Amino acid sequence: MITAYVVGEAVTVLAQEIMITPISPPGADKLINLVNYLSWIVMLAGIAALIYAGGKFGWERFHGGAVESPKIILGALVGGIIATSAGAIMNAVVTGGV
């Protein structure tokens, strides 16, 4: 009987909600600025990869040979999707999916 009471009290204590008010750490503005620059670089690299793959696709089509450019295009598209949705994914992870 005492064990059930102790377990019940422990569950009551563990079930209490802890209120946390988030604040920005010092230097957060510089970090956000750096992340914005990195996201621009990733987007430009993806666009450059698509342009390169498009030119290579035309070259391979015109001259024949092994076709490697669809792999490059697919890689650039998948990388772009992951890069552009990274902010939304991290936001969902941090806020708990709300």
N, C-alpha and C positions, 0 to 999 in steps of 0.2 A: 504494500500500500504506500509506503514511504517512497519507494522507487518511482512509482507512477506520479506521485506528487512532485518529486524532484525533476523528473523528465518534463512534466507539464510546465513547471516554472522556467526551466531552461528554454523550452520552445517559446514561451511567452516573451522572454528576454530577447531571444534571437529574432523573433518576428517583428520587433519594434522597428519603425522606419527611421532611418538616419537622414536628416536633412543636410545637404551639402550645397553651398553656394559657390560655384566655380568663379575664379578670378584669373585673369591673364598673368602669366609669369613675367618677370622683368625681361625685356628684350624680345617680347613676342612679336612686336611690329616688324623687327628686322628679320625674324624667322619667316613670318608670313610673306614679306617682300621677297625673300630668297626662294620660297616655294613657288611664288607667282612667276619669278624668272625661270625657274626650272620647268614649270609647266609650259611656258612659252617655248623653251628650247625643245622639249619633248614633242610639242605640236609641230614645230618647224622641221624637226628631224623626220617625223612621220610624213609630212607633206613632201619633203625631199626624197624620202624612200619611195613614195607613190610615183613621183615624177620620174625617178631613176628606173623604177620597175616598168613604167609605161613605155619609156624609151627603149629599154632592153627588150620588152615584149615585141615592140615594132621591129627592132633589129633581128630578133630571133625568127619572127614571122617572115621577114623579107629574105633572110639568108638561110633559113632552115637550121637544123641542129637541135640540140637539147633545149627543152623549154624549162627554164628555171624561174622565169619572172612571175608566174602565178603564185609560187611559194613566197616570193618577196612581197607581192601585193597582199596576200593573205596575212602574212606576218605583220605588215604595216597596219592593216585594218584591225587585227586583233589587238595589237599594241596600242593603237589609238583608242579603241573602245575601253580598254582597261585604264589607260591614262586619263581619259576624260571622265570616267565614272569613279575614279579613285576617291575623289572628294565626297561623293555621295555614299560610297561604301564605308569610308571612315566615319562619316557623320552618323550612319546607321549603327556602326559598331559602338561609337562613343555614347550615343543617346539611347542605346538599347532597342533600336528598331522603331522608335516612336517618331 
